[in-house]
């Protein structure tokens, strides 16, 4: 493994944990973070949380768990070439969706609407709440007590209002950079981009597998079509109707590889121009991890195509509407009768000192649900089956 670059996050120079702990004898601080994330309850729940297609719609579609694993694989591959910290990239990649609601972005939007009068809901901020407060694994503290650098990467977006609240609770902590308009570490920047690369690729795969997208439609997307054309030129047998799955897989493989190489090349050029001496210089510079201008434009074109043809497909939208109704009904039911929640959440709601605090407990409970548990709870409380 190549030595770390001077601008990489060095676990020996970490800004530390909120609660001091004796270092592990055989693991670095970031390896320890990764291990705690993998063993967390929230991580296990990701296997039953929606990416695009709801969990009951098929066994082979991506879930939040498989998505997180793909992000970690892409992130580590790029990190190795850039000589930045692979273990930190892996930890942030595996944790970045821990706070996501059931039913993907549909559930997030519905819960944000429910919480509009109580401070709103942001899934990145919820991921931080999970690792800082909601996991209950250790006797000495709430949460997982991750390093500053892991927590910084997990909180990739944050409103100014929430950043101010975080800064009040933890001066100079993970909320500060949003107030100062500074960047996170290169490792955190890389996770953000690996997330985009992963979901664009696997949403094509899942979209075609579902029958909602076709290879013919994808001819209109220049980023994908050039790899399809190259694959067919090299392997003419891929044109056969029985070889369409191989053609799709080979096209996506080539697209992913080219995007990885593009990020490595563009980022190395940016680093050469900026010459950051250390991690703090990275934070003070403009964003350094990114695509080339051409690849960025083509990636945006692909995202627009997926938005129009997959995320807004009538079949997806119908299920989205049902999922959002489930979340709204659950929120209303638990807010009215907190005792319907699991005992520890019911106790927290009973002890809440304000309506906002009580609503936040309800949001914590719902955000932690899997798709199938939310569906079962909705049926128990309302007698309706909206997700069959």
PyMOL commands that set and color helices and strands:
alter all, ss='L'
color gray80, all
select helices_A, chain A and resi 11-13+29-38+41-48+55-57+64-82+86-95+104-114+116-118+123-134+148-154+160-169+176-180+186-210+217-220+222-234+236-239+241-274+279-284+293-311+314-336+338-340+343-351+355-367+371-382
alter helices_A, ss='H'
color red, helices_A
deselect
rebuild
show_as cartoon
